[in-house]
Amino acid sequence: MPVSQQKFYMSGRDIRKHGQLNIQPDQKWTYRELEQIGFGGLSAMDSAISGAAVQGGLIQREMLQHVLPGLIRTATRVRVLDEITGVLNAGEWHDEEIILNVATPTGKAELYGDHTNVPLASYIQDQERRGIVRFEQGFQVGKLEEARQSAAGFESAAEKRNAAAESLEQGRERIGYYGFNAPETRVFGLLNEPNLPAYETASKKWKGGTFADITKDITDMFSRIEITSGGIIKDDINITLTLPLGYRSALNVANPVARGETVYQWVKENYPNMRFVFSPEFVGANGGADVAYMFADTVDDGSTATSATILQVVPVKYQLLGSQAQIKGYLEDATNATAGVFVTRPWAITRLTGI
């Protein structure tokens, strides 16, 4: 089976920086360009008309002018999971699984001798496989409903289309955190990916904790990924610290020795490229205990596949299955697909529980 084709990748740091995509009506995006960021099937917005084209079964052209910009804005809204893991658009909606090739080099250099055997290097090959989960969400607009909503100042089709896109995105995000448990589908999330390292226990709880307690845990977390990486990870690289929602106050705990210095200021001084992300799913994630993740965003270790520590693979963010202009209204159906999360470098991530 061929390796899944990568179309587009944006890191969580970049997603946070650029925000949602806002397409203006005068911008000339092609369908191929939209496919690169996970939107497909938009060229089939209306089904073929059979029989006579009568007024009662058609949607006016003016109603479709803002379909694409509104849909893109909804489906590209910055979500916490995307801010943590980024999004890799790879594979196709109809694929059975996503495959990531893994090669581990082997070899041992020997002392040279004119008459000795040549020591040969090689590699151990492996493949990380993930299944694909597909969701479906549609909507229907009736003629009377459309007329009354329009009179009240609402565009019924656009509002329902945005609701469908939001529903699909929520399903994708939930898979990205918790995976999908099915016998024939190997899909994992950020909280249960099998390559994740075991949890370490916090020295003390951060809420109500002291400046020394919190900074000690942060220092210990960084030391672990620095040591397990063999020194590849340094304090000046891009690092993400993901905390449970509601822990922002812990970063404002003041240092009783250096007046005015907070935990946040201390982090920015000692780890200038560390960013914080707050996720509600990290509250009580480990048997009721709150958890924190620290990882290097990317690691340049010579890999040709990807430099990202965590990958969220999304073959399709939004794909239109089809639409039908009916006698009494309009029916539309859409789908998306996700392969969950890959942890590509377990040694570049550490987890803390009981904070």
C-alpha positions as CSV (number, residue, x, y, z in Angstrom):
1,M,0.0,0.0,0.0
2,P,1.5,3.4,-0.9
3,V,2.4,5.9,1.7
4,S,-0.4,8.5,2.3
5,Q,0.1,11.7,0.4
6,Q,0.6,14.8,2.4
7,K,-1.2,17.8,1.0
8,F,-1.0,20.6,3.6
9,Y,0.3,21.0,7.1
10,M,0.0,23.8,9.6
11,S,1.4,23.7,13.1
12,G,-0.7,24.6,16.1
13,R,1.5,27.6,16.6
14,D,0.8,28.8,13.1
15,I,-3.0,28.1,13.4
16,R,-3.1,30.2,16.5
17,K,-1.2,33.0,14.8
18,H,-3.3,33.2,11.6
19,G,-6.7,32.3,13.0
20,Q,-9.7,31.3,10.9
21,L,-9.6,31.7,7.2
22,N,-11.7,34.6,6.0
23,I,-12.4,34.4,2.3
24,Q,-13.8,37.5,0.6
25,P,-16.2,37.2,-2.4
26,D,-13.7,38.9,-4.7
27,Q,-11.0,36.4,-3.9
28,K,-10.6,33.8,-6.7
29,W,-9.9,30.5,-4.9
30,T,-10.0,27.4,-7.1
31,Y,-11.5,24.1,-5.9
32,R,-8.0,22.5,-6.1
33,E,-6.6,25.1,-3.7
34,L,-9.5,24.5,-1.3
35,E,-8.9,20.7,-1.5
36,Q,-5.3,21.3,-0.2
37,I,-6.7,22.6,3.1
38,G,-9.4,19.9,3.4
39,F,-12.5,21.1,1.6
40,G,-13.8,18.9,-1.2
41,G,-16.9,18.3,-3.3
42,L,-17.8,22.0,-3.5
43,S,-17.9,21.9,-7.3
44,A,-21.1,19.7,-6.9
45,M,-23.1,22.2,-4.9
46,D,-26.4,21.4,-6.7
47,S,-27.7,18.1,-8.1
48,A,-28.6,17.8,-11.8
49,I,-32.0,19.1,-12.6
50,S,-34.4,16.5,-14.0
51,G,-37.5,17.6,-15.8
52,A,-38.7,21.1,-16.3
53,A,-36.9,23.8,-14.3
54,V,-39.6,25.5,-12.3
55,Q,-39.4,28.3,-9.8
56,G,-40.7,26.2,-6.9
57,G,-37.7,23.8,-6.9
58,L,-34.7,26.0,-7.2
59,I,-32.6,28.1,-4.8
60,Q,-31.9,31.6,-6.2
61,R,-28.4,32.3,-7.3
62,E,-28.1,35.2,-4.8
63,M,-28.6,32.8,-1.9
64,L,-25.5,30.8,-2.8
65,Q,-23.1,33.8,-3.2
66,H,-22.0,33.7,0.5
67,V,-22.1,29.9,0.9
68,L,-18.4,29.4,0.6
69,P,-17.0,32.2,2.7
70,G,-19.4,31.5,5.6
71,L,-18.6,27.8,5.5
72,I,-14.9,28.2,5.4
73,R,-15.0,30.6,8.4
74,T,-16.9,28.1,10.4
75,A,-14.8,25.1,9.5
76,T,-11.5,26.9,10.1
77,R,-12.3,28.4,13.4
78,V,-9.3,27.9,15.7
79,R,-10.1,24.9,18.0
80,V,-8.0,24.0,21.1
81,L,-7.0,20.6,19.7
82,D,-5.8,22.2,16.4
83,E,-3.9,24.8,18.5
84,I,-2.1,22.0,20.3
85,T,-1.4,19.5,17.5
86,G,-1.7,21.4,14.3
87,V,-3.5,19.8,11.3
88,L,-2.0,17.7,8.6
89,N,-4.2,17.2,5.5
90,A,-3.1,13.8,4.1
91,G,-4.8,10.9,2.4
92,E,-8.3,10.8,0.9
93,W,-11.8,10.6,2.3
94,H,-12.2,7.1,0.9
95,D,-8.9,5.6,2.2
96,E,-9.0,2.7,4.6
97,E,-6.1,3.8,6.7
98,I,-3.3,6.3,7.0
99,I,0.3,4.8,7.1
100,L,3.4,6.5,8.4
101,N,6.7,4.8,7.6
102,V,9.2,4.5,10.5
103,A,12.8,3.6,9.9
104,T,15.3,3.0,12.8
105,P,18.9,3.1,11.7
106,T,21.2,0.3,13.0
107,G,25.0,-0.1,12.9
108,K,28.2,0.1,14.9
109,A,31.4,1.7,13.6
110,E,34.5,-0.5,13.9
111,L,38.2,0.3,13.9
112,Y,39.6,0.2,10.4
113,G,41.8,-2.6,9.2
114,D,43.1,-3.5,5.8
115,H,42.0,-7.1,6.2
116,T,38.9,-6.8,8.3
117,N,35.3,-7.3,7.2
118,V,33.4,-4.2,6.3
119,P,30.9,-3.3,9.1
120,L,27.5,-2.8,7.5
121,A,24.8,-0.3,8.6
122,S,21.2,-1.0,8.0
123,Y,17.8,0.0,9.3
124,I,14.7,-1.6,10.9
125,Q,11.5,-0.8,9.1
126,D,8.1,-0.4,10.7
127,Q,4.8,1.2,9.9
128,E,2.4,3.2,12.1
129,R,-1.2,2.6,10.9
130,R,-4.3,4.4,11.7
131,G,-7.8,3.9,10.5
132,I,-10.1,6.6,9.3
133,V,-13.4,7.7,11.0
134,R,-15.9,9.4,8.8
135,F,-18.8,11.6,10.0
136,E,-21.9,12.8,8.1
137,Q,-24.2,15.8,8.8
138,G,-26.9,17.2,6.5
139,F,-29.7,19.7,6.7
140,Q,-33.0,20.5,4.9
141,V,-34.7,23.8,4.2
142,G,-38.4,24.0,3.4
143,K,-39.9,26.7,1.1
144,L,-42.2,28.1,3.8
145,E,-39.4,28.0,6.4
146,E,-37.0,29.8,4.0
147,A,-39.5,32.5,3.2
148,R,-40.4,33.2,6.8
149,Q,-36.8,33.1,8.0
150,S,-35.8,35.5,5.2
151,A,-38.5,37.9,6.2
152,A,-37.2,37.8,9.8
153,G,-33.6,38.6,8.5
154,F,-32.2,35.1,8.6
155,E,-30.6,33.1,5.8
156,S,-31.8,29.7,6.7
157,A,-29.6,27.6,4.4
158,A,-26.5,29.4,5.4
159,E,-27.2,29.1,9.1
160,K,-28.0,25.4,8.9
161,R,-24.9,24.8,6.7
162,N,-22.7,26.5,9.4
163,A,-24.4,24.4,12.0
164,A,-23.6,21.2,10.0
165,A,-20.0,22.3,9.6
166,E,-19.8,23.0,13.4
167,S,-21.2,19.6,14.2
168,L,-18.7,17.8,11.9
169,E,-15.8,19.8,13.5
170,Q,-17.0,18.9,17.0
171,G,-17.0,15.2,16.0
172,R,-13.5,15.5,14.6
173,E,-12.2,17.3,17.7
174,R,-13.6,14.6,20.0
175,I,-11.9,11.9,18.0
176,G,-8.7,13.9,18.2
177,Y,-8.8,13.8,22.0
178,Y,-10.3,10.4,22.8
179,G,-9.8,8.3,19.6
180,F,-12.5,5.9,18.3
181,N,-13.0,2.5,19.9
182,A,-14.0,-0.1,17.3
183,P,-12.6,-3.6,16.5
184,E,-11.8,-2.7,12.9
185,T,-10.6,0.8,13.4
186,R,-7.3,1.7,15.0
187,V,-7.7,5.4,15.8
188,F,-6.3,7.2,18.9
189,G,-6.5,10.6,20.4
190,L,-4.2,13.0,22.2
191,L,-5.1,11.5,25.6
192,N,-4.7,7.7,24.8
193,E,-2.2,7.4,21.9
194,P,-0.2,4.2,22.7
195,N,3.2,5.9,22.0
196,L,2.7,8.5,24.8
197,P,5.0,8.2,27.7
198,A,3.7,7.3,31.2
199,Y,2.5,10.0,33.5
200,E,4.8,11.6,36.1
201,T,3.3,12.9,39.3
202,A,3.3,16.5,40.2
203,S,5.1,17.5,43.4
204,K,2.1,19.5,44.6
205,K,-1.2,20.7,43.2
206,W,-0.8,23.9,41.2
207,K,-4.0,25.6,42.4
208,G,-3.1,27.0,45.7
209,G,0.6,26.1,45.1
210,T,3.6,28.3,45.6
211,F,5.9,29.8,43.1
212,A,8.6,27.3,44.0
213,D,6.3,24.3,43.6
214,I,5.0,25.3,40.1
215,T,8.4,26.3,38.7
216,K,9.9,23.1,40.0
217,D,7.4,21.0,38.1
218,I,7.9,23.0,34.9
219,T,11.7,22.7,35.3
220,D,11.4,18.9,35.9
221,M,9.2,18.5,32.8
222,F,11.7,20.3,30.6
223,S,14.6,18.3,32.1
224,R,12.9,15.0,31.2
225,I,12.5,15.8,27.5
226,E,15.9,17.3,27.4
227,I,17.5,14.1,28.8
228,T,15.4,11.7,26.8
229,S,16.2,13.5,23.6
230,G,19.9,13.2,24.3
231,G,20.3,17.0,24.3
232,I,18.6,17.6,21.0
233,I,15.9,19.6,22.7
234,K,17.2,22.9,24.1
235,D,15.6,25.7,26.0
236,D,15.5,28.0,23.0
237,I,13.3,25.7,20.7
238,N,9.6,26.0,20.3
239,I,7.9,24.2,23.2
240,T,4.2,23.8,24.1
241,L,2.9,23.4,27.6
242,T,-0.8,22.4,27.6
243,L,-2.6,22.9,30.8
244,P,-6.2,22.2,31.9
245,L,-8.7,25.1,31.4
246,G,-8.9,27.2,34.5
247,Y,-5.1,27.0,35.3
248,R,-4.2,30.4,34.0
249,S,-4.3,31.8,37.5
250,A,-1.5,29.4,38.4
251,L,0.8,31.3,36.0
252,N,0.1,34.5,38.0
253,V,1.5,33.2,41.3
254,A,4.1,35.7,42.4
255,N,7.7,35.0,43.5
256,P,8.0,36.0,47.2
257,V,11.7,36.7,46.7
258,A,11.8,38.7,43.4
259,R,9.0,41.2,43.9
260,G,6.7,41.4,40.9
261,E,7.9,38.3,39.1
262,T,5.2,35.8,38.3
263,V,5.4,32.2,37.1
264,Y,4.5,33.4,33.6
265,Q,7.4,35.9,33.6
266,W,9.8,33.4,34.9
267,V,8.9,31.0,32.1
268,K,9.3,33.6,29.4
269,E,12.7,34.5,30.8
270,N,14.0,30.9,31.1
271,Y,12.1,29.3,28.2
272,P,11.5,32.3,25.8
273,N,9.8,30.1,23.1
274,M,7.4,28.2,25.4
275,R,3.7,28.8,24.7
276,F,0.7,27.9,26.8
277,V,-2.5,26.3,25.6
278,F,-5.5,25.6,27.9
279,S,-7.7,22.7,27.2
280,P,-11.0,21.7,28.9
281,E,-10.4,18.1,28.1
282,F,-7.3,18.1,30.3
283,V,-9.5,18.6,33.4
284,G,-9.8,15.2,35.2
285,A,-8.3,13.4,32.1
286,N,-6.4,10.8,34.2
287,G,-8.9,9.1,36.4
288,G,-10.2,12.4,37.7
289,A,-6.8,14.0,38.1
290,D,-5.9,17.1,36.0
291,V,-3.0,16.6,33.6
292,A,-0.4,18.7,31.7
293,Y,1.6,18.0,28.6
294,M,4.9,19.5,27.6
295,F,6.4,18.8,24.2
296,A,8.7,20.2,21.5
297,D,6.6,21.4,18.6
298,T,9.1,20.2,16.0
299,V,12.5,18.4,16.2
300,D,15.1,18.4,13.5
301,D,16.5,14.9,13.8
302,G,16.9,14.1,10.1
303,S,13.5,12.5,9.6
304,T,12.2,12.9,6.1
305,A,8.5,12.1,7.0
306,T,7.8,15.0,9.4
307,S,9.5,17.1,12.1
308,A,6.4,17.5,14.2
309,T,6.2,15.7,17.5
310,I,2.4,15.3,17.4
311,L,0.4,14.9,14.2
312,Q,-3.4,15.2,13.8
313,V,-4.1,13.7,10.4
314,V,-7.3,15.0,8.7
315,P,-8.0,13.7,5.2
316,V,-11.0,15.9,4.8
317,K,-12.3,18.7,7.0
318,Y,-15.5,19.3,5.0
319,Q,-16.7,17.5,1.8
320,L,-20.0,18.0,0.2
321,L,-21.6,14.7,-0.6
322,G,-24.4,16.2,-2.6
323,S,-27.3,18.6,-2.6
324,Q,-30.8,18.3,-4.0
325,A,-33.3,21.0,-5.0
326,Q,-36.7,19.5,-4.2
327,I,-40.2,20.7,-5.0
328,K,-40.7,22.0,-1.4
329,G,-37.2,22.8,-0.4
330,Y,-33.5,22.0,-0.5
331,L,-31.5,19.1,0.9
332,E,-27.8,19.0,1.5
333,D,-25.4,16.5,3.0
334,A,-21.7,16.7,3.9
335,T,-19.0,14.6,5.5
336,N,-15.5,14.8,7.0
337,A,-12.8,12.3,7.9
338,T,-10.1,12.0,10.5
339,A,-7.4,9.5,11.4
340,G,-6.9,10.9,14.9
341,V,-3.5,11.6,16.4
342,F,0.0,10.2,15.8
343,V,2.8,10.7,18.4
344,T,5.9,10.5,16.3
345,R,8.5,11.2,18.9
346,P,7.6,9.9,22.4
347,W,10.9,11.1,23.8
348,A,10.0,14.7,22.9
349,I,6.9,14.8,25.1
350,T,6.3,14.4,28.9
351,R,3.1,14.2,30.8
352,L,2.3,15.3,34.4
353,T,-0.7,14.2,36.4
354,G,-2.2,15.5,39.7
355,I,-1.3,19.1,39.1
